[in-house]
Amino acid sequence: MTETYNDKHAAQDTASDGGAAADAPDGARPLRQPADGACLTGDPACSPTERILEPEVRHHHRRRRKFLEFTHSSTRATMLMLAAAMAALVIENTPVLPYFASFWHDFDLGFSLGSFAPHLSLEHFINDFLMAIFFLLVGLEIKFELTAGELRNPRKALLPILGAAGGAVVPAVVYTVVNVGSGFEQGWGVPMANDIAFCLGILALLGSRVPAGLRSFLSTLTIADDMIAILVIAVFYTADLDIAWLVGGLALFAGALVINRLHVYDLWPYVLIGLAMWVCFLLSGVHATIAGVLLALAIPAQSQVKLDRAPGWFAARARKADERYDPGEPDIVQKEYLAELDEIGRVSRMAIPPITRLDYRLHIPVYFVILPLFAFSNASVVLVGMDPLAVITNPVTIGVFCGLLFGKPLGIFLATWLTVKLRLSDLPKGVGWGHIAGVSVLGGVGFTMAIFVTNLAFVDPGTIAVAKAAILAASLIAGIAGFFVLRHVTDDGDAEEAVADEEAARESRA
C-alpha cells in the first residue's frame, strides 16, 4: 500500500499549503516573495513551498515535512508493529500477565443512550472499531486499484488476482487436510490472508533494486488477497444473524451510494453514515469491520475540478491576486488580496478527490497507532507453562504453520505460473520467475489478517494461543526467506546488468 502513497498524494501538501499557484507560468508576475535571501539564493534545503514562507515559519514547515516523510515509510510502520508484537510477547510471559490481560478485557468503554447500552472492552474496541478504520483504509486502496490501478485493466489484473486466489485456496486446503476430524476445522481461514504492511515493508528494504512491475504486482496481489479475506470474514465468520440490523446497515450503504451519485464531496456525511453503518453491522452479527470496506467503496474518487483547466485558472487567479497586493500595507488589511488567496486555496482543496483526502488523513493513525495497538493487544502468546511438544504437534499449529509457510507460496506461484502458461496474462516488465518465487514466499507473512481471523475462528484461549504462535513463527520465517530470495535475485540482476553495460562499453570503444 504505502509504496505508492507519496505518488498518490503529492498534490495534497501543495493544496493544503495553497502552493498550487505559487509559481506562475512564463509571462506572469509571481506572487510576492519574502525579502529573505537564504532560500531565494539556492539553499538546497528549501522546497518551492518554503520559498514563499516567512523565515520564522520555515523551520516549522521543515519539521512537519520531515515528520510526514518519516511516517510515510512502510519499513518504519512494519518495524513499529513488529516491536509492539514482541513487547506483548515478552509481557505475556512475565509476572505482570494477569494485570496485562485484565487491562484489555476488563476496561469497559460502554455507553448508554436510552435502552441502547452497548458495552465494549478495550480489546473489543480495538478489534471491532479501530480495526474498522483499518478496513476503511484497505477499502480505499481497493477502490484506488479498481479506479486507477492494476485492477482497472482486466488482463493485467488477472495475474495478481489469480495469484491471490491460489494463495488463498491452497493454504486453506492444507489446513483442512491436517485438521480433518480434529474438531478445529473452522480455522481454515486463518492461513489464507497475508499482511499488506509487512509484505510491502520487507520489499521496501530492497530499495530501488526491485523492479517497479514487481512492486505493482505485490501491491495488487495483497489488495486482491484482502478482498478474498473480507469476503471470507463476511460469509463464513459471521455470528447469529439479525436480519433487521443487517438490512439497516445495507440501507445506510445504499444511502452513501446515493449521496455519491448526488455529487456530495464533503467527507463528513460519509463519516456519519459510516458510524451508523458500523453500529448496525455490530448488532447484526456480521463483523463490524465490514462497514469500513463498504463505506470506502461509496466515497467519491473523482475531483470536483476539471483538472485539465486548473493550471490556466490558477495562473489567471495568481495574476489577479498579484494586482491586488499592496506592499505598503500590513497583511491583515490586504482584504482583496487575501480573498483571492483564499479562493485559490479553496479550489486547490476541491481539486483533491475525497478518497485521496481521506486516505491522506488515515495513513498516520492507522499505521502508527491502530495497527501497533492491534499487534500489542492481540499478538501475545503465553508460552510459560505450555508443553513445547504439545504445541508443536497440535493440529492447529501444524495446519496454520504449513498453510502459511508452504501452502501460501505454493498457491501464489502455481496460480501465477498457470496464468502465464495459459497466456491469460503476462509477467510485468522486468519481472522474472525468481522475483515471483520471492514474492510468493513473502506471501506467507500473515501477521495482521491471520491474527484477526484467528480471533473470529476460535473461542478457546489455548487454541487461539497456539494458532498465534504458528502465525508468528511462519510469518517470521517467510519474511526472512522471502527477503533473501528477492535480494539474491536482484543481486543477480544487478550483476547481469553490469556485465551487459561493460560489454556495451567495449563494443562502443571498438
Sequence and secondary structure as in RCSB ss.txt:
>XXXX:A:sequence
MTETYNDKHAAQDTASDGGAAADAPDGARPLRQPADGACLTGDPACSPTERILEPEVRHHHRRRRKFLEFTHSST
RATMLMLAAAMAALVIENTPVLPYFASFWHDFDLGFSLGSFAPHLSLEHFINDFLMAIFFLLVGLEIKFELTAGE
LRNPRKALLPILGAAGGAVVPAVVYTVVNVGSGFEQGWGVPMANDIAFCLGILALLGSRVPAGLRSFLSTLTIAD
DMIAILVIAVFYTADLDIAWLVGGLALFAGALVINRLHVYDLWPYVLIGLAMWVCFLLSGVHATIAGVLLALAIP
AQSQVKLDRAPGWFAARARKADERYDPGEPDIVQKEYLAELDEIGRVSRMAIPPITRLDYRLHIPVYFVILPLFA
FSNASVVLVGMDPLAVITNPVTIGVFCGLLFGKPLGIFLATWLTVKLRLSDLPKGVGWGHIAGVSVLGGVGFTMA
IFVTNLAFVDPGTIAVAKAAILAASLIAGIAGFFVLRHVTDDGDAEEAVADEEAARESRA
>XXXX:A:secstr
 GGGHHHHHHHHHHHHTTGGGSS  TTS      S HHHHTT TT  TTGGGS HHHHHHHHHHHHHHHHHT HH
HHHHHHHHHHHHHHHHHTSTTHHHHHHHHHH B    BTTB    BHHHIIIIIIHHHHHHHHHHHHHHHHHTSG
GGSHHHHHHHHHHHHHHHHHHHHHHHHHHTTSS GGGGGGGG   HHHHHHHHHTTGGGS HHHHHHHHHHHHHH
HHHHHHHHHHHS  S  HHHHHHHHHHHHHHHHHHHTT   SHHHHHHHHHHHHHHHHHSS TTHHHHHHHHHS 
 S SS TTTHHHHHHHHHHHHHHT  TTS GGG HHHHHHHHHHHHHHHHHS HHHHHHHHHHHHIIIIIHHHHH
HHHS    TT  HHHHHH HHHHHHHHIIIIIHHHHHHHHHHHHHHTTSS   TT  HHHHHHHHHHTT  HHHH
HHHHHHH   HHHHHHHHHHHHHHHHHHHHHHHHHHHHHHHHHHHHHHHHHHHHHHHHH 
